[in-house]
């Protein structure tokens, strides 16, 4: 499902217009982005949690040449699904 399909499904399920559903989806994405950028986390009961974690620097290997390379540390977003999400 892509963003357009999500907006259509939300509009249909919630009984709202697609314009209102698009505004809701865009607002949700913006709030989520801001929260994760400041290092917070977003927990939605029954769905899951989005949180920023630090991936440490590590050694890697160039698959073409086989040479060892350094991979820099970076921040990544991780999603942990709620236990009842797929039941």
Backbone bond lengths (Angstrom), bond angles and torsions (degrees), N, CA, C in turn:
res aa  C-N    CA-C-N  psi(-1)  N-CA   C-N-CA  omega(-1)  CA-C   N-CA-C  phi
1 X - - - 1.453 - - 1.524 108.33 -
2 X 1.301 116.00 130.51 1.461 119.87 177.40 1.531 109.20 -101.16
3 X 1.332 116.32 -176.23 1.457 121.17 -174.80 1.529 111.94 -62.81
4 X 1.317 118.02 -42.12 1.460 121.73 -179.40 1.530 110.32 -63.81
5 X 1.323 116.93 -42.86 1.462 120.85 178.22 1.525 111.29 -65.89
6 X 1.339 116.83 -37.26 1.461 120.93 176.62 1.521 110.71 -62.84
7 X 1.315 117.00 -44.93 1.469 121.54 179.55 1.529 110.22 -61.47
8 X 1.309 117.40 -43.36 1.466 120.95 178.93 1.525 111.32 -63.35
9 X 1.328 116.77 -43.77 1.465 120.78 179.94 1.525 111.37 -65.42
10 X 1.331 117.36 -41.09 1.463 120.50 177.85 1.520 111.07 -64.21
11 X 1.307 116.63 -43.65 1.462 120.61 179.80 1.525 110.70 -60.50
12 X 1.317 115.93 -43.14 1.466 120.45 -179.35 1.527 111.77 -68.15
13 X 1.339 117.13 -46.02 1.470 121.10 -177.05 1.522 112.85 -70.71
14 X 1.318 117.57 -33.77 1.460 121.16 -176.79 1.525 112.52 -94.65
15 X 1.311 117.76 -6.21 1.451 120.86 179.89 1.520 112.68 67.55
16 X 1.326 115.88 39.42 1.465 120.31 178.88 1.513 109.22 -123.28
17 X 1.315 115.74 171.04 1.459 119.41 178.43 1.528 109.89 -76.13
18 X 1.316 115.44 160.73 1.462 119.84 177.59 1.521 111.15 -65.66
19 X 1.327 117.08 -31.20 1.464 121.03 178.61 1.532 109.34 -64.20
20 X 1.327 117.09 -45.55 1.462 120.96 178.53 1.528 111.35 -66.19
21 X 1.329 116.57 -39.00 1.465 120.41 178.86 1.529 110.05 -65.13
22 X 1.341 117.49 -39.81 1.467 121.09 178.02 1.528 110.42 -62.74
23 X 1.340 116.52 -42.85 1.465 120.10 177.65 1.521 110.90 -61.04
24 X 1.326 117.15 -41.21 1.466 121.20 179.74 1.527 111.50 -65.28
25 X 1.324 117.27 -44.04 1.464 121.44 179.26 1.526 110.35 -65.02
26 X 1.326 116.98 -45.16 1.461 120.68 179.41 1.529 111.21 -62.25
27 X 1.339 117.08 -41.68 1.460 120.95 178.53 1.525 110.78 -64.40
28 X 1.325 117.20 -41.96 1.464 121.40 178.94 1.531 110.56 -62.08
29 X 1.313 116.40 -43.04 1.465 119.95 179.72 1.521 110.90 -65.62
30 X 1.320 117.72 -40.14 1.466 121.59 -179.80 1.526 111.29 -66.30
31 X 1.330 116.97 -44.71 1.466 121.13 178.98 1.535 110.00 -63.20
32 X 1.325 116.77 -42.36 1.464 121.20 178.85 1.523 110.63 -62.39
33 X 1.319 116.97 -44.75 1.465 121.91 -179.96 1.531 111.21 -60.79
34 X 1.327 116.37 -45.74 1.466 120.50 -179.77 1.523 111.45 -63.42
35 X 1.323 117.01 -42.64 1.462 120.99 -178.78 1.532 111.09 -65.02
36 X 1.314 117.16 -42.91 1.462 120.45 -179.31 1.525 111.44 -70.86
37 X 1.335 117.86 -35.19 1.467 120.28 178.27 1.512 112.21 -63.27
38 X 1.335 117.64 -33.82 1.465 119.38 179.12 1.521 112.27 -86.85
39 X 1.339 117.43 8.18 1.453 121.68 174.08 1.509 114.88 89.22
40 X 1.314 117.71 6.95 1.461 121.53 -179.87 1.515 111.54 -81.94
41 X 1.332 114.86 -170.05 1.457 119.46 176.00 1.519 108.58 -138.22
42 X 1.311 115.70 158.61 1.450 122.59 -178.95 1.515 107.74 -121.52
43 X 1.331 116.28 117.23 1.461 121.87 -179.91 1.518 109.67 -112.91
44 X 1.313 116.11 124.14 1.456 122.17 176.20 1.527 107.29 -117.54
45 X 1.323 115.81 109.54 1.465 121.24 -176.63 1.526 109.10 -58.63
46 X 1.322 116.01 131.87 1.450 121.90 -179.46 1.514 114.03 85.26
47 X 1.329 117.65 -7.64 1.462 121.10 179.37 1.516 111.13 -118.06
48 X 1.343 117.14 -58.74 1.457 120.24 179.35 1.512 112.01 156.28
49 X 1.323 115.09 -172.08 1.455 122.25 -176.29 1.524 109.89 -129.22
50 X 1.325 115.72 133.58 1.457 122.79 172.04 1.520 107.03 -106.11
51 X 1.330 116.68 130.51 1.459 120.47 179.88 1.521 109.87 -146.85
52 X 1.329 115.54 153.01 1.458 121.64 177.45 1.519 108.23 -92.70
53 X 1.325 116.61 131.38 1.460 121.42 175.87 1.521 108.85 -127.05
54 X 1.312 115.19 158.48 1.464 121.78 179.43 1.520 108.50 -95.27
55 X 1.332 116.69 122.40 1.459 120.76 174.70 1.522 106.49 -93.00
56 X 1.333 118.30 119.75 1.471 120.16 -175.85 1.529 112.49 -68.91
57 X 1.327 114.93 160.39 1.470 120.37 174.69 1.527 108.18 -64.97
58 X 1.311 116.45 149.37 1.461 119.40 -177.76 1.523 110.04 -154.06
59 X 1.304 115.04 167.73 1.456 121.83 175.55 1.517 108.53 -90.43
60 X 1.312 116.23 138.30 1.455 121.52 176.94 1.517 109.55 -129.45
61 X 1.298 115.30 -178.53 1.452 119.95 -179.08 1.517 108.70 -135.25
62 X 1.331 116.34 129.55 1.451 121.42 175.77 1.526 107.22 -70.84
63 X 1.333 118.09 117.09 1.462 119.47 -176.21 1.527 113.99 -65.65
64 X 1.316 117.48 -25.15 1.465 120.16 -178.94 1.522 111.58 -77.62
65 X 1.355 116.53 -46.03 1.463 119.78 -175.10 1.526 113.12 -101.47
66 X 1.316 117.73 -20.61 1.454 121.06 -177.43 1.517 113.46 82.98
67 X 1.343 117.63 -0.22 1.462 121.14 -179.98 1.518 110.69 -71.83
68 X 1.346 115.63 146.64 1.456 121.40 175.54 1.524 108.96 -78.65
69 X 1.330 115.38 135.56 1.459 120.58 179.03 1.525 109.41 -129.27
70 X 1.321 115.79 158.27 1.456 120.96 175.95 1.519 108.28 -94.19
71 X 1.332 116.26 131.10 1.453 121.84 175.23 1.525 106.36 -107.12
72 X 1.321 116.44 122.38 1.465 121.78 -174.96 1.533 111.32 -69.74
73 X 1.330 115.15 155.15 1.457 121.28 174.59 1.524 108.87 -69.11
74 X 1.322 116.41 149.69 1.455 119.54 176.81 1.520 110.35 -158.57
75 X 1.306 115.25 163.78 1.454 121.35 178.04 1.524 108.70 -93.34
76 X 1.329 115.90 137.87 1.456 121.54 178.96 1.522 109.69 -132.69
77 X 1.313 116.30 154.52 1.462 121.53 176.50 1.522 107.63 -94.82
78 X 1.323 115.29 131.38 1.458 120.83 178.11 1.518 109.20 -119.16
79 X 1.321 115.95 144.48 1.455 122.54 177.29 1.515 108.79 -114.94
80 X 1.319 115.93 127.84 1.462 121.03 174.69 1.516 106.94 -114.48
81 X 1.319 116.35 114.66 1.463 121.44 -177.06 1.523 110.47 -71.50
82 X 1.328 115.31 146.75 1.458 120.70 174.94 1.521 108.86 -67.03
83 X 1.311 116.90 150.82 1.453 120.65 -175.20 1.534 112.77 -62.93
84 X 1.311 118.07 -28.04 1.454 120.33 -178.93 1.537 113.81 -100.58
85 X 1.305 117.82 13.82 1.457 121.41 -175.79 1.539 111.93 -64.30
86 X 1.302 118.12 -44.69 1.457 121.10 -174.84 1.530 113.41 -105.84
87 X 1.295 117.39 14.96 1.473 119.64 179.82 1.493 111.31 -81.53
